Amino acid sequence: MAGVFPQPQQAHHRAAAQPHPKGGNVLRESFQEDVKHLVSLQYFTVHNRLSAREDLLAGPAHLHPALHGKLAEILARRGAYSDAQMLEDVDEFPPPALGAGLSTSADIQMPAKKDMVQWGVATVARQLLKRPSREALERPQAYLAHIDNRWFRIAHYDSVVVSNAEGTAASWYKRDPRKLREMLKQSASQHARLYKEWDDLAEAYKSALPELVSTDSWRRTFQAAAPGQDHAGGPAARSAAASS
C-alpha cells in the first residue's frame, strides 16, 4: 500500500513544493506593507518599492539591463524626500513645537488583528482628508529614537524627526496627503495588475531563470556597470591568467 498511496510526510513535501495560486497571501501582504510605510510617512521607501514592482512587471528581460545605473537612480531621488535625508547633528533641525502632536511618552499600541482593517481605513482617510498644519511642516512635532519608530505610532504625527538605528543621524518625516494619494493609487493598480498577470509572469520568469542566474549574465551586468574592472572570469582576469 505504501507504494500506491503517498505517506503523510511525502504528501506534505509534495504539497509544500506546489506554488500557491496567485502567490497565496503575497499580494495582500505586499499591499499592506505599502500602506504601513505610507501611513508612517516613509514615502521614499514606498517610492522604491513601487519602482521595484514596475521592474518586476516589465518582465525578466528587463531585470539585468535595469540594474545598470539603478543605485545612482535611487540616490538621485533622495533629494525629493525629507524622510531619506539624514543629518548627523540634530541641532540642524528646527526645535520641536511644544505641545504639538502626540506626546513622546504616550502609550501607543499596535492595533489588534481584528481591528487592523478598520484602523487602516480610518488612518488613511484622516491622512488623506486632513491637511497638516503649516507649523508642522516648518517645525517637527517631536523627536523620536529609532526604537520608537513603529508604523502605528508614526501614523499619529504630521511631522517628526526620527533617528537611525545607530543613533548617529536622523531624518525628518513630513506628512504629505498628495504623495499618499498618488502612491496608494499606484500601489493598488500595480497589485491588481500583478494579480491579473500572475500566471503569465510566473511562466516568463520560470522560463528565464537559467539566464537570470547564470554566471555569464551577471558578468555582463557587472562589466556594464563598471567597465574595465577586474571581474572574476572577465577579460581582465583572463588576460592576467594568460600572462602568468
Disulfide bonds with the S-S distance in Angstrom:
none
